[in-house]
Amino acid sequence: MGRERQSQETARGNGFHRVRAIIIACVVVIGLLAGVAVRLSTWWHAYRVPSMTGQTIARVSADSSVTDDVSQWYSQWKGRRQEIGVAPQYQLSSVRIRTVQRLPNIASRYDQSDGRNIYVRLDATVRPRFASIQRITDVHGCQTYAVESGINESCVFTSEPRQDGYRIAQVMEPIMYQRLAYPEQFEKTEPDPTAPVLDGRNGYRLSKERLEVTYDGGTTWREVPDGVARIVGGINANTTLWLEPSRYVITPQFTAFVGYDEGTHTAQLLYSWDAGSTWLTSALGHGVQAPSYISVVGDRIGVAYGYGDTLGSVGYAMVAGTLPELRADAEAVWRQIPMYMQYPSDLTMAGWVNDTTVIVGQAGSLHVSSDSGATWRELGIPKEPGLEGKLGYYPFDTPTHVWVEDGTAYLAMGQGEDADYAPNGTVVEAVFSYDPATDACTFIRQQPAPTPMPAG
């Protein structure tokens, strides 16, 4: 019995030592892992994406082309972003080169190399290892945009030939290369600020002194009373003497603008039933001076105007009514239309396509309601097929105008304040048809975009 008890105690002692050894080993491993984690965290915190500018591109072989050399260098360069020492938000899981092409040299006034520099465009798709925290699109130099398969990246490399390869002198987005290589395509022609803006025989002209409308192609003009002050606001050197098409309605039967009464801080509809011979006003609500939008479809009239209240809320409000109601009682016509959010800001467009369907746009977004504002849904930015792949970016991201013609609704998409896509030297916008039953947008054409002219 004594020996048996001694054996049990020995076994318990050995078990205790084993458990103790395991615990010590676990503590050591945890300590090592914690040390590695601290070291990695320090590395990641200090990590900066290295610049491609100044890097050397080695030749693949004695007879390799510059596109082969750039392709191999890029694959190796991006391959390093798969290493553990790279901060997680910049790590890649895969890199796929789609196309590599040599580009023509740029104009000599922009190239100080006397034509020695070589320009190569590379298009690739990279996949972030951690998509939810990726910051790859924050890296400057190349054009990046998200796609279903990852992130498309388009770079133009300015390469200086060296004995053993090339030195990257500059990395630029494709649009920058286009501006340097084809500057004539980006020379915008500005209209005369008092030239008429016509849609058929109806239109307007705007100067620093007056706003006038015409119904006979510019043969005769009718002045809108206090039109500049009420509709445009204070004139300064940066004021554009031009109105977005969505900011007015001009027909012999009904003409309307949205104005602002500074004395009462009220947004007003300024309108005429008799081709500009007489003008009336209808108060819309407490307002602020801001671009406002008006549309008429059949008898339906809707207005989105700059809104401000005594509590400091500023944004846009929307009202709607009918033309017969406006004619019967100008002060009781308007019904509030709920927006997709309270007082959205920076609207670029608002318009109706039938009695119940209204579309509201901001740069980069569209919202539509089919029940007069009771419910809203987001409508994706429509795209011209193939254009994004061709340019490496998509220029038409700003809704500017919605209208109905011969029973079909149309939507114009502009380029916003940074407009730089100008085929044949003219800035353009894209036109789509819109089906309110399905929310489908179909590309129709590109057309010259209206170009504002500063007053100064």
C-alpha positions as CSV (number, residue, x, y, z in Angstrom):
1,M,0.0,0.0,0.0
2,G,2.9,2.4,0.8
3,R,4.5,1.8,-2.5
4,E,1.2,2.3,-4.3
5,R,0.6,5.6,-2.4
6,Q,4.1,6.7,-3.2
7,S,3.5,5.9,-6.9
8,Q,0.3,7.9,-6.9
9,E,2.1,10.9,-5.3
10,T,4.9,10.6,-7.8
11,A,2.4,10.6,-10.7
12,R,0.6,13.6,-9.3
13,G,4.0,15.4,-8.9
14,N,4.9,14.6,-12.5
15,G,1.5,15.8,-13.7
16,F,1.9,19.0,-11.8
17,H,5.3,19.5,-13.3
18,R,3.9,18.8,-16.8
19,V,1.1,21.3,-16.2
20,R,3.5,23.8,-14.9
21,A,5.8,23.4,-17.9
22,I,2.8,23.8,-20.2
23,I,1.7,26.9,-18.5
24,I,5.3,28.3,-18.6
25,A,5.5,27.5,-22.3
26,C,2.1,29.1,-23.0
27,V,3.2,32.2,-21.1
28,V,6.5,32.3,-23.1
29,V,4.6,31.9,-26.4
30,I,2.0,34.5,-25.4
31,G,4.9,36.9,-24.5
32,L,6.6,36.2,-27.8
33,L,3.4,36.8,-29.7
34,A,2.7,39.9,-27.8
35,G,6.2,41.1,-28.6
36,V,5.7,40.4,-32.2
37,A,2.3,42.1,-32.2
38,V,3.9,45.2,-30.6
39,R,6.7,45.2,-33.1
40,L,4.2,44.7,-36.0
41,S,2.0,47.4,-34.6
42,T,4.9,49.8,-34.4
43,W,6.0,48.9,-38.0
44,W,2.4,49.3,-39.3
45,H,1.9,52.6,-37.5
46,A,5.1,54.0,-39.0
47,Y,4.5,52.5,-42.5
48,R,4.2,54.8,-45.4
49,V,3.5,53.7,-48.9
50,P,6.8,54.3,-50.8
51,S,6.6,56.5,-53.8
52,M,7.0,55.1,-57.3
53,T,8.6,58.3,-58.4
54,G,12.4,58.0,-58.5
55,Q,12.4,54.2,-58.7
56,T,14.5,52.4,-61.2
57,I,13.0,50.0,-63.7
58,A,15.4,47.3,-64.8
59,R,15.4,45.8,-68.3
60,V,13.9,42.3,-68.6
61,S,16.4,41.5,-71.3
62,A,18.6,43.2,-73.9
63,D,15.8,43.3,-76.4
64,S,12.8,43.7,-74.2
65,S,10.3,46.5,-74.9
66,V,9.6,49.3,-72.4
67,T,6.1,47.9,-71.8
68,D,7.6,44.5,-70.9
69,D,10.0,46.2,-68.5
70,V,7.3,48.4,-66.8
71,S,5.0,45.4,-66.5
72,Q,7.6,43.2,-64.7
73,W,8.7,46.1,-62.5
74,Y,5.1,46.9,-61.5
75,S,4.3,43.2,-60.7
76,Q,7.3,43.0,-58.4
77,W,6.7,46.4,-56.8
78,K,3.1,45.6,-56.0
79,G,4.0,42.1,-55.0
80,R,5.9,43.6,-52.0
81,R,2.6,44.9,-50.7
82,Q,1.6,41.3,-49.9
83,E,4.3,41.1,-47.2
84,I,3.4,41.1,-43.5
85,G,5.4,44.2,-42.8
86,V,3.0,46.3,-44.8
87,A,0.2,48.0,-42.8
88,P,-3.0,46.0,-43.2
89,Q,-4.9,48.8,-44.8
90,Y,-2.4,48.8,-47.7
91,Q,-1.9,45.1,-48.0
92,L,-2.8,43.3,-51.3
93,S,-3.8,39.7,-51.8
94,S,-3.4,39.8,-55.6
95,V,-2.3,41.9,-58.6
96,R,-3.4,41.5,-62.2
97,I,-2.1,43.6,-65.0
98,R,-4.8,44.2,-67.6
99,T,-3.1,46.3,-70.3
100,V,0.2,48.1,-70.8
101,Q,0.8,50.5,-73.7
102,R,3.4,53.1,-74.8
103,L,1.9,56.5,-75.3
104,P,2.9,59.3,-77.7
105,N,5.2,62.0,-76.3
106,I,3.6,65.1,-74.9
107,A,3.9,68.7,-76.2
108,S,7.5,70.0,-75.9
109,R,6.4,73.0,-73.7
110,Y,5.4,70.5,-71.0
111,D,8.4,68.1,-71.4
112,Q,11.9,69.4,-70.6
113,S,13.6,66.2,-71.8
114,D,13.8,67.2,-75.5
115,G,11.6,64.2,-76.3
116,R,13.8,61.6,-74.5
117,N,11.2,60.7,-71.9
118,I,9.0,57.7,-72.6
119,Y,5.3,57.6,-71.5
120,V,3.7,54.2,-70.6
121,R,0.2,53.7,-69.3
122,L,-0.5,50.6,-67.2
123,D,-4.0,49.4,-66.1
124,A,-4.2,46.8,-63.4
125,T,-6.7,45.3,-60.9
126,V,-5.5,44.9,-57.3
127,R,-7.4,43.2,-54.6
128,P,-7.0,44.4,-51.0
129,R,-6.4,41.8,-48.4
130,F,-8.7,43.5,-45.9
131,A,-11.3,45.2,-48.0
132,S,-13.2,46.7,-45.1
133,I,-10.3,48.8,-43.9
134,Q,-8.4,49.4,-47.2
135,R,-6.9,52.8,-48.0
136,I,-5.4,51.9,-51.3
137,T,-7.6,54.4,-53.0
138,D,-6.1,57.1,-50.8
139,V,-2.7,56.7,-52.4
140,H,-2.0,59.6,-54.8
141,G,-0.4,59.3,-58.3
142,C,-2.6,56.8,-60.1
143,Q,-6.3,56.9,-60.8
144,T,-8.2,54.3,-58.7
145,Y,-11.8,53.3,-58.5
146,A,-13.6,50.3,-56.9
147,V,-15.0,47.5,-59.0
148,E,-16.6,44.2,-58.1
149,S,-13.3,42.3,-58.6
150,G,-11.2,44.7,-56.5
151,I,-9.7,48.1,-57.3
152,N,-8.8,49.2,-60.8
153,E,-5.7,51.3,-61.0
154,S,-4.5,53.3,-64.0
155,C,-1.1,54.9,-64.0
156,V,1.0,56.8,-66.6
157,F,4.7,56.6,-66.0
158,T,7.1,59.2,-67.3
159,S,10.3,57.2,-67.7
160,E,13.8,58.6,-68.2
161,P,15.9,56.1,-70.3
162,R,19.1,55.0,-68.5
163,Q,21.9,52.6,-69.5
164,D,20.5,49.7,-67.6
165,G,16.8,50.6,-67.7
166,Y,14.6,53.6,-66.8
167,R,14.1,56.0,-63.9
168,I,10.5,56.9,-63.1
169,A,10.5,60.7,-63.3
170,Q,6.7,61.1,-62.6
171,V,3.6,59.1,-62.0
172,M,0.3,60.7,-63.1
173,E,-3.3,59.9,-63.7
174,P,-4.4,59.3,-67.3
175,I,-6.4,62.6,-67.4
176,M,-3.3,64.6,-66.5
177,Y,-1.4,63.0,-69.4
178,Q,-4.3,63.8,-71.7
179,R,-4.2,67.4,-70.6
180,L,-0.5,67.6,-71.4
181,A,-0.5,65.6,-74.6
182,Y,-3.6,67.1,-76.1
183,P,-4.0,70.6,-74.5
184,E,-6.2,71.8,-77.4
185,Q,-9.0,69.4,-76.3
186,F,-9.2,71.1,-72.9
187,E,-9.3,74.7,-74.1
188,K,-12.9,75.7,-73.2
189,T,-14.7,78.3,-75.2
190,E,-16.7,80.7,-73.1
191,P,-19.9,82.2,-74.3
192,D,-20.7,85.9,-74.3
193,P,-22.4,86.5,-71.0
194,T,-25.2,88.4,-72.6
195,A,-25.7,86.0,-75.5
196,P,-29.2,84.4,-75.5
197,V,-29.6,80.9,-74.2
198,L,-32.3,79.4,-76.4
199,D,-34.4,76.2,-76.5
200,G,-36.0,76.6,-79.8
201,R,-37.5,80.1,-79.9
202,N,-37.8,80.4,-76.1
203,G,-34.9,81.5,-73.9
204,Y,-33.3,84.1,-71.8
205,R,-30.2,86.4,-71.6
206,L,-28.5,87.5,-68.5
207,S,-26.2,90.4,-67.8
208,K,-25.0,92.2,-64.7
209,E,-28.0,94.6,-65.1
210,R,-31.0,92.6,-66.2
211,L,-32.6,89.2,-66.9
212,E,-34.7,89.1,-70.0
213,V,-36.8,86.4,-71.7
214,T,-37.7,85.9,-75.4
215,Y,-40.3,83.8,-77.2
216,D,-39.3,84.6,-80.8
217,G,-35.7,83.5,-80.9
218,G,-34.3,86.8,-79.6
219,T,-36.1,89.2,-81.9
220,T,-37.8,90.8,-79.0
221,W,-37.1,90.7,-75.2
222,R,-39.2,91.1,-72.0
223,E,-37.4,92.1,-68.8
224,V,-38.0,90.1,-65.6
225,P,-38.6,92.7,-62.9
226,D,-35.6,92.9,-60.5
227,G,-34.6,89.5,-62.1
228,V,-30.9,89.8,-61.3
229,A,-31.3,90.7,-57.7
230,R,-34.1,88.3,-57.0
231,I,-33.0,85.3,-59.0
232,V,-29.2,85.5,-59.2
233,G,-28.4,87.5,-56.1
234,G,-25.5,89.9,-55.6
235,I,-23.2,90.2,-58.6
236,N,-19.5,89.9,-58.1
237,A,-16.5,88.8,-60.1
238,N,-17.2,85.1,-59.4
239,T,-21.0,85.2,-60.2
240,T,-21.8,83.1,-63.2
241,L,-24.1,84.9,-65.7
242,W,-26.0,81.7,-66.6
243,L,-28.8,79.6,-65.2
244,E,-29.0,75.8,-65.1
245,P,-31.8,74.5,-67.3
246,S,-33.5,73.1,-64.2
247,R,-33.8,76.6,-62.7
248,Y,-36.4,78.0,-65.0
249,V,-39.4,77.3,-67.3
250,I,-39.9,79.5,-70.3
251,T,-42.9,79.1,-72.6
252,P,-45.4,81.6,-74.0
253,Q,-48.1,79.9,-71.9
254,F,-46.2,79.9,-68.6
255,T,-42.8,81.3,-67.6
256,A,-41.4,80.9,-64.1
257,F,-38.2,81.5,-62.0
258,V,-37.6,81.0,-58.3
259,G,-36.5,84.2,-56.6
260,Y,-35.6,85.4,-53.1
261,D,-37.0,88.4,-51.3
262,E,-34.2,89.7,-49.1
263,G,-36.6,92.0,-47.1
264,T,-38.9,89.2,-46.0
265,H,-36.4,86.3,-46.3
266,T,-38.9,84.5,-48.4
267,A,-38.4,82.2,-51.4
268,Q,-40.9,83.2,-54.2
269,L,-42.1,81.9,-57.5
270,L,-41.8,84.7,-60.0
271,Y,-44.1,83.8,-63.0
272,S,-46.0,85.1,-66.0
273,W,-49.1,83.7,-67.8
274,D,-48.8,86.1,-70.8
275,A,-45.3,85.8,-72.3
276,G,-43.6,88.2,-69.9
277,S,-46.1,91.1,-70.2
278,T,-47.1,90.9,-66.6
279,W,-45.4,89.2,-63.6
280,L,-46.8,87.8,-60.4
281,T,-45.3,86.3,-57.3
282,S,-46.3,83.4,-55.0
283,A,-44.6,82.8,-51.6
284,L,-43.0,79.4,-51.3
285,G,-41.7,79.6,-47.7
286,H,-38.9,80.9,-45.5
287,G,-35.8,80.8,-47.7
288,V,-32.2,81.6,-48.3
289,Q,-30.5,82.7,-51.4
290,A,-29.5,79.5,-53.2
291,P,-29.8,77.8,-56.6
292,S,-33.4,76.7,-56.8
293,Y,-35.0,74.2,-59.1
294,I,-38.4,74.2,-60.9
295,S,-40.2,71.7,-63.2
296,V,-43.5,71.6,-64.9
297,V,-44.9,68.3,-66.3
298,G,-48.5,68.6,-67.6
299,D,-50.3,70.6,-64.9
300,R,-47.9,69.5,-62.2
301,I,-45.4,72.1,-60.9
302,G,-42.7,71.4,-58.4
303,V,-40.1,73.6,-56.8
304,A,-37.0,72.9,-54.6
305,Y,-35.7,76.0,-53.0
306,G,-33.0,77.1,-50.5
307,Y,-34.6,76.8,-47.0
308,G,-33.6,78.4,-43.7
309,D,-35.5,78.7,-40.4
310,T,-35.0,80.7,-37.2
311,L,-33.4,77.7,-35.5
312,G,-30.5,77.6,-38.0
313,S,-31.6,74.7,-40.2
314,V,-30.4,75.3,-43.7
315,G,-30.8,73.1,-46.8
316,Y,-33.5,72.5,-49.4
317,A,-37.3,72.2,-49.1
318,M,-39.7,71.0,-51.8
319,V,-43.2,72.1,-52.6
320,A,-45.6,71.1,-55.4
321,G,-49.0,72.0,-56.7
322,T,-50.8,72.4,-60.1
323,L,-51.0,75.2,-62.6
324,P,-54.8,75.5,-62.2
325,E,-54.4,75.8,-58.4
326,L,-51.7,78.4,-58.9
327,R,-54.0,80.4,-61.1
328,A,-56.9,80.1,-58.7
329,D,-55.0,80.9,-55.5
330,A,-51.3,81.8,-55.6
331,E,-51.0,81.6,-51.8
332,A,-52.8,78.3,-51.1
333,V,-51.4,76.2,-53.9
334,W,-48.3,74.7,-52.3
335,R,-48.1,71.4,-50.5
336,Q,-44.9,70.3,-48.7
337,I,-43.2,67.3,-50.3
338,P,-41.2,65.2,-47.8
339,M,-37.6,64.7,-48.9
340,Y,-35.4,61.6,-48.5
341,M,-33.8,63.4,-45.6
342,Q,-34.6,66.6,-43.7
343,Y,-33.3,69.6,-45.6
344,P,-30.6,68.0,-47.8
345,S,-27.8,70.3,-48.9
346,D,-26.0,71.0,-52.1
347,L,-28.7,69.8,-54.5
348,T,-27.7,70.0,-58.1
349,M,-31.1,69.1,-59.6
350,A,-34.8,68.4,-58.7
351,G,-37.5,67.7,-61.1
352,W,-40.8,65.8,-61.8
353,V,-41.3,63.2,-64.6
354,N,-45.0,62.6,-64.0
355,D,-47.7,63.5,-61.4
356,T,-46.2,61.4,-58.7
357,T,-42.5,60.7,-59.6
358,V,-39.8,63.2,-58.6
359,I,-36.0,62.9,-58.9
360,V,-33.5,64.8,-56.7
361,G,-29.8,64.9,-57.4
362,Q,-26.5,65.7,-55.7
363,A,-23.0,65.2,-56.9
364,G,-22.5,61.5,-56.9
365,S,-26.1,60.5,-55.9
366,L,-29.7,60.4,-57.2
367,H,-32.9,59.7,-55.2
368,V,-36.3,59.1,-56.6
369,S,-39.8,58.9,-55.2
370,S,-42.8,57.4,-57.0
371,D,-45.4,58.6,-54.5
372,S,-44.9,62.3,-54.2
373,G,-42.2,62.1,-51.5
374,A,-43.9,59.6,-49.2
375,T,-41.1,57.1,-49.7
376,W,-37.7,57.4,-51.4
377,R,-35.1,55.1,-52.9
378,E,-31.6,55.6,-54.1
379,L,-31.0,55.5,-57.8
380,G,-27.5,54.6,-58.9
381,I,-25.5,57.0,-61.0
382,P,-26.2,55.9,-64.6
383,K,-23.1,55.2,-66.8
384,E,-22.2,55.4,-70.4
385,P,-21.2,51.8,-71.4
386,G,-17.4,51.4,-71.9
387,L,-16.4,55.0,-71.1
388,E,-15.0,54.3,-67.6
389,G,-12.7,51.6,-69.0
390,K,-11.6,53.8,-71.8
391,L,-10.7,56.8,-69.7
392,G,-9.7,55.1,-66.4
393,Y,-12.3,57.2,-64.6
394,Y,-15.9,58.2,-65.0
395,P,-16.6,61.9,-65.6
396,F,-20.4,62.2,-65.5
397,D,-21.3,62.1,-61.8
398,T,-23.4,65.3,-61.3
399,P,-27.1,65.3,-62.1
400,T,-28.1,68.6,-63.7
401,H,-31.5,68.3,-65.4
402,V,-34.5,66.1,-65.8
403,W,-37.2,66.7,-68.3
404,V,-40.0,65.0,-70.3
405,E,-40.1,65.2,-74.1
406,D,-42.8,63.4,-76.2
407,G,-43.7,61.2,-73.3
408,T,-40.1,60.1,-72.5
409,A,-38.2,61.2,-69.4
410,Y,-34.6,62.3,-69.8
411,L,-31.8,62.9,-67.4
412,A,-28.7,64.9,-68.0
413,M,-25.5,64.1,-66.1
414,G,-22.7,66.7,-66.0
415,Q,-19.2,66.7,-64.7
416,G,-19.5,69.2,-61.8
417,E,-17.1,71.9,-61.0
418,D,-14.0,69.8,-62.0
419,A,-15.2,69.3,-65.6
420,D,-12.2,68.2,-67.6
421,Y,-13.5,65.6,-70.1
422,A,-13.7,67.6,-73.3
423,P,-13.5,65.6,-76.5
424,N,-12.8,67.9,-79.5
425,G,-12.2,70.7,-77.1
426,T,-15.8,71.0,-75.8
427,V,-16.9,70.0,-72.3
428,V,-19.8,67.5,-72.6
429,E,-22.5,66.0,-70.6
430,A,-24.3,62.6,-70.9
431,V,-28.0,62.2,-71.6
432,F,-30.0,59.1,-70.5
433,S,-33.6,58.1,-70.9
434,Y,-35.3,57.2,-67.7
435,D,-38.1,54.7,-67.2
436,P,-40.1,55.5,-64.0
437,A,-41.7,52.0,-64.0
438,T,-38.4,50.2,-63.7
439,D,-35.8,52.9,-62.7
440,A,-33.8,51.9,-65.8
441,C,-31.6,54.5,-67.3
442,T,-30.4,54.0,-70.9
443,F,-27.5,56.0,-72.4
444,I,-28.6,58.2,-75.4
445,R,-25.8,60.5,-76.3
446,Q,-23.1,63.0,-75.3
447,Q,-23.8,66.6,-75.9
448,P,-22.1,70.0,-75.3
449,A,-22.6,71.0,-71.7
450,P,-23.8,74.6,-70.9
451,T,-20.8,76.6,-69.9
452,P,-21.2,79.4,-67.3
453,M,-19.4,82.7,-67.7
454,P,-18.1,84.6,-64.6
455,A,-19.3,88.2,-64.4
456,G,-15.8,89.5,-63.8
